[in-house]
């Protein structure tokens, strides 16, 4: 049987960790509700084009990571919102219970292992 209290605690913990990571890389735009990556600040002026390129690459990597974290956060928020529904913990494809091992590994899972990626 699915322990919704345990799953909820795990989701809340993961949500808090994600929010901390996202705050380290950017800020939430209150107008759009989207997270925006902020470039790291350096105390020294650009020494050359290589330094500028390195900063740009770092910003791009951080932006990519922000998108991954934001997507994960959205999944967690959806799961927290629907945790008290009867359909929580059921596969969206076959409507059977999602395996406990899957729910423990990914408490915001929407499908069983058989339908993973669908």
N, C-alpha and C positions, 0 to 999 in steps of 0.2 A: 504494500500500500504506500502511496506517495505521501511523504511527510512534508506537507506544504509549509509548515512553520520553519523547518530546517532549510527548505529550498528558498523561502523568502529571506531568511537570514543570510544565506549565501549570495543571493542576488543583491541584497542591500550592501553587503561587504564589497562585492565586485563593483557595484555602482560607485561607491565612495572611492575606491582605488582608482577607477577610471577617471573620475572627476579630478582627483589630485594630479594624475598624470597630464590630463588635458590642461589644467590650470598652469602647469609648468611650461607648456608649449604655446599657450594662446589664451584667448578670452572669448566669452560668449557674447555675441552681438545681440543686444536686447531687441533690436528692431527686426532682425530676421530669425532669431532663435538658433542661428548656426554658430558653430565654433570657428574662430579665425586664428590661424597660426600667426604668431608674432616672431619676427626675426630676432635672434639673439643679439644683444647689444654688446658692442666692443668698445673699450675705452681708447683704443688706438686707432688712428686714421688708416685708411686703406694704404697698404704699402705698395701694392702692385696689382696687376690684373689677376694674377694667380690667387691672391688673397680674396679678391672680389668674387672670383669663380668658386672658391671654396665655400664662401659664405652663402652664395646662391645655391650650391649643391646641398649644403646643410639645411637651408630653408626648404628646399624642395623635398628632402627626405622627411623633415619634420611635418610638412604639409601632408605628405602621404600617410604618415603615421597618424596624424590627427584624423584623417578620414576613416581610417580603420577603427580607431578608438571611438569616434563619434557613431559609427555604424553599430559597434558593439554596445555602446551605451543606449542607443535607441532600442535595440533588441531587449536589453535588460529592463528598460522602462516599460515597454509593452508587456513583458512577462509579469512585472510587478503589478501593473494595472489589472491584468487578467488572472492573477493567481487564485482568486476566489471563485472563478467561474468553473462550472462542471467540466468544461472542455479543456481546462488547463492540464497539461501532462498527457494529452491525447494527440496522436499523430494527425496532422492536418490532412494527410492523404488517405490513410486507411481507417482513421478514427479509433485505432487500438491504443492501449497504454504505451507510452514511450518507455523503453527499458530504463530501469533505475540507474544502471551504470552510466547511461547516456545523460540522464537528468542530473546525476551527481557531477559529471564532468562538465556539462553545459546546461545549467538550470533554465536557460531561456530557449532550449531546443523546441522546435515546432514540429519535428518529424522523428519517427523511429529510425533505427539504424538502416532498415531496409529501404527507406525512402529518403535517406540522407542526400542532400543536394538537389532535391526536386522542389 
